[in-house]
């Protein structure tokens, strides 16, 4: 049996989903099953032993809706664990290239210009990949991301005999796709992942992904 883990870079996946699936919601509970079923079309043994899905996400400190959805819904799905990291807010300035004018406040309302930086998501995902590989608990890794930061870690894992399958959106992340053993086209999987939520899940998902 080939021990198979799914690793999801949450925002890398979710932002592209929002662009390509329109108003449709992703059925996160079915994501690992859909990915593994698609892998049956690859030249890989069909005795995959699904060990779990790990989702890595960052949240603004005051975004309680997203945090609740990640911790109270997503993490409660069978075989799913979630790593939630807090985004760091920084004050910033913008500068006009033509006249050199610089400001740290919005010219419309006067409020300070602030941006949120995602910190630690890539490091946490890479750390877990290597921990599982070095403890001999990983044969096949499905990395759901197009981030080029994973290129060298993926190459290192494959040097140890771990097969890395990159699940990515069409036209994105060619470097990571080339470094991986095989790729899955997420655009093709949209129809299998669409779900119309209801009840509490509808409210939580709508607020989290607004």
C-alpha positions, 0 to 999 in steps of 0.5 A: 500500500502506498501511503498517500497524503494531501497537502493544500495551500488554502488561499492558493487554491481558494482564490483561483476557485473563486475566479474559475468556479464563479458563485459555486462553492467547493465541496471541501469534504469531497476534495481528497476523494475527488483527487484520489479518484483522478489519480487512478488515471495516472500510471501509478498503482491503484493501492493508494492508502489515504492517510489524510488531508492537511490544509494550511491557511492564514487569517487576518486577526479579526477574521473570525468567520473564516477561522470558525469555518476552518476550525469548526467545519473543515477540521471536523471532516474525516481525515482532515487537519487544518493549520491556521496561521495569523496574518501580520498587518503592516502599515505601508506607503505608496509613491507616484512614479511620475511626481514622486508624491508619497502617502501612507493614507488613503487619498479618499478617506484618510485612513492608514494604508495597511496590508496583510502579509501571509507568513509561515504557510509555505514553511509549515507545509514544507516542514510537514512534507519533510517530517513525514518523508524522513519518518518513512510515513509518506509514499505519495504526496499530493500538493495542491498549489501553484507556488514556486516556493515548493519547487526545490522541496519537491525535487528533494522529496523525489530524490528520496523516492517520494512521488509528488503529484501537483494538483494545480489550476490550468496555466498556473505554476508551470515550474512546480508542475515540471518538478513534480512526478505528475500533475492533476488539472484542477479545472477539470475537477470543478464539476465534481467539487461543486456543492450548494451548501445549506444551513450553518455551512452555507452561512459560514462558507459564504462569510468566510469566502466573501 
